[in-house]
Amino acid sequence: MSSSTLFHLFLLSSFLFSCFSNARLEADDFSYIEGSPNGPENWGNLRPEWKTCGNGMEQSPINLCDDKVIQTPALGKLRTSYQAARATLKNNGHDIMVNFKSDAGSQFINRVQYQLKRIHFHSPSEHALNGERYDLEIQMVHESQDQRRAVTAIMFRFGRSDPFLSDLEDFIKQISRSENFEVDAGVVDPRQLLQFDDPSYYRYMGSFTAPPCTEDITWTVIKKLGTVSPKQVLMLKQAVNENAINNARPLQPTNYRSVFYFEQLKSKLCVI
């Protein structure tokens, strides 16, 4: 083999190594592993644009305590108008994400329309109810026309399989362990996630739960729990880089924030 050929092979291998290194750097820029150099307690120091993760005063997730919430009937029932829409499924290295590519409907908060953009999965749940974290949290991320953001969170405990996840299982397997790989998931129906008889919920102002930890996010956390099978949660965990390690941010201080609560009052039958 000539010296010229060897030189070109060296350049090619160097280029490929550089691309691989950059891809890994992108995947490893932050971690959910507490105590690691890029773990949650250090996110605010990793990049200047992530400083809010360390010094923000309205960070999420938080512990939602029933004895500290403000009962607020004026919040009213959840107003949603979701619909089935075309979507892709993406493995971003830290969690599995549903990206809607057509109109998936919206949620109305204070007469503002927030369009459903994507859905994330975290295990265990990021929020806690009265000190207890559950087995999975699904977060529905919305955005208004003036770029305000709102997230609706639903928590799940182990039990029967979740039908929404069941429809996505084949696609999750396709992107398992494939950083930044995205597949067409066909038509995805977000209405499967909010089939609850009891629409009671918590509402507070917080942040995104991953860098850059942007604040001024309106959070709606559904009180009633869904069910998900252990197999489904394990599938989500094994698909990402941490491979079965938790991908939930530690609980953050409430810092005197108000947490509002709306409870749907059930009508009582009058027995004569």
Secondary structure, DSSP 8 states (H G I E B T S, - for coil): --HHHHHHHHHHHHHHHHHHHHHHHHHTSS-S-TTSTTSGGGHHHH-GGGTHHHH-SS-S--EE-TTT-EE-GGG-S-EEEE--EEEEEEE-SSSEEEEESS--EEEEETTEEEEEEEEEEESS-SSEETTB--SEEEEEEEE-TT--EEEEEEEEEESS--HHHHHHHHHHHHHTT-TTEEEEEEEE-GGGGG--S---EEEEEEE-SSTT--EEEEEEEESS-EEE-HHHHHHHHHHSTTSSS---------TT---EEE----------
